[in-house]
Amino acid sequence: MNKTGQRLKSTDLIEVLRELGIKTSAQRVAILRYLIDNDSHPSADMIYQDLAPSTPGLSKTTVYNSLKLFAARGLVSELTIDGREQRYDLADPTHGHFRCTTCGNVFDIPVHPEPRFQKFVPSGYQADSYHLYVTGTCPDCVRKKSS
């Protein structure tokens, strides 16, 4: 779904890839579709496991290489919140990420980019982007602990 809640057509996804200078393939379109349709911040292995049964010619190498290319072209963000596992999300500067240390799920949290973040950057440096990663316990896990 796009931000207006409409399902993007494959032709739209092909156009997005072409505009970024990414050679299109059925596998790349499937990976991009997966990222659009799933806000679970998946790892490359999760994407492969979910898509392999329905995507002919898909390999783990194709998934990893496509994600690296998508990240290099600014289409996705690579998230390494806990230092162990790389996760992927569509690039969107209006949100940060919260990783639950109990269940391991990663959630979007709203972030409003503001010039005040510049105060954390040393004098003489100009920041181009900010990434917010927070770890803790999600509401579901808090409820389970207190039950």
N, C-alpha and C positions, 0 to 999 in steps of 0.2 A: 504494500500500500504506500502511496505517496502521502505527503503532508495533508492533502485534502481528503484522504481516505479512499481514493480511487485506486484500483489495481492497475499498475502499469503494464502495458502490453509488451510482449517480447520485442516488437519493433522499436518501442521507446527505449528499451534497455540497450539494444544494438546501437541506437543513435547516441546514447550516453557514452558507450564505450568508444565509438568512432570519434566523437568530439574530443575525447581525451587521448586520441591517437593509439588506442588499444585495438589490436587485431581481434575481430570477433570470432567466436566459436560457440558451438552449442554448450560446451562445458562452461565457458566463461559466463555466458548468459545465465546458465543454471545456478552458478555460484552467486552471481549478483542478485538474481531473483531470491535465492535463499536468504541472503543478508537483508534484503528489503522486507521479506515476509516473516523473518524471525528476529525478534529483538532480544534474543538470549545471549548475545555477545559470544558466539561460538568460537571454538578453536578450529584449526584446520582439520584435525581428526574428526571432530563432531560433524563438520560439513561433509567430509568425505563419507563417513558412515551413513549419514542421512540421505545423501544424493546418489551414492554408488549403485544401489539397486535399480534406480530409475533413469540413470544417465549413462548411456553407452559410451565407452571409451574414457571414462573418468578414472584417473589414478590419483594417488596421494600427491605425487609429484606435480600433477596438473593443478591440484587445489593449492598447494604451497606456492607454486610459481605464480599462479593467477593472483593470489592474495598479496604477494610481494609487489607485483606489478600494479595492482589496484592501489596499494598504499603509496607507492612511488609517484603515482599520478594524482594523489590526493582524493581518491574516491572512497577509501576506507581508512580508518585509524587502527593502528596496532596497539593493543592494550596489554601491558605487562604489569598488572596491578600487584600481584603477589610475588613476582620474580621467578615463578616456576613455569607458568603456562601463558603462551601468547593467545590472546583473544582478538576478535575482529568486530568492528562496528562501522556502520556508514559514517563518514566524516561529517560531523555536525558540531560546530563550536558552541552551540547553545545548551549543551549538557555535559555534565561530568559523570563519573561512574562510582558506584558504591558496591564493594564486594563483601558479601556476607562471609565471615570467617567460619561460620557453623555449617551452612549448606553449600557454600562455594558459588552460589549464583551471583551474577553481576547485574546491577540495575542502573538505569539512567536516573540521574538527579539533575534538576534544572540549575543552570549556571548562567548568569547574565554577565557577559564580558564587559568589564568596566575598566577605565583607565587606572582605577585605584590599585589594580594588580601590579602596575608598573613599580609601585613602591617596594616590592619584594625583589626587584631586579637591581643588581649593583649599578652604581653610578657609571654612566658612559655606555651602558648596554641598552639596546632597544629590543624588547621582546616582540616576536611576530605571532606567537600563539601561546596559549596557556592550557594545561591539562589538569583536571582535578580528579584525583583518585582518593577515595575514602574507603576505609575498611571498618568493619564492625559487625553488628548483628541485625539482620533484617526483621521486620515486624512479625513475620510468620515464626521465625526461630525464637524470638523473644516470647511470643505467646506459648510456644511449646515448652520452653524452659520454665515458665511460670505456672504451668498447669500441673 
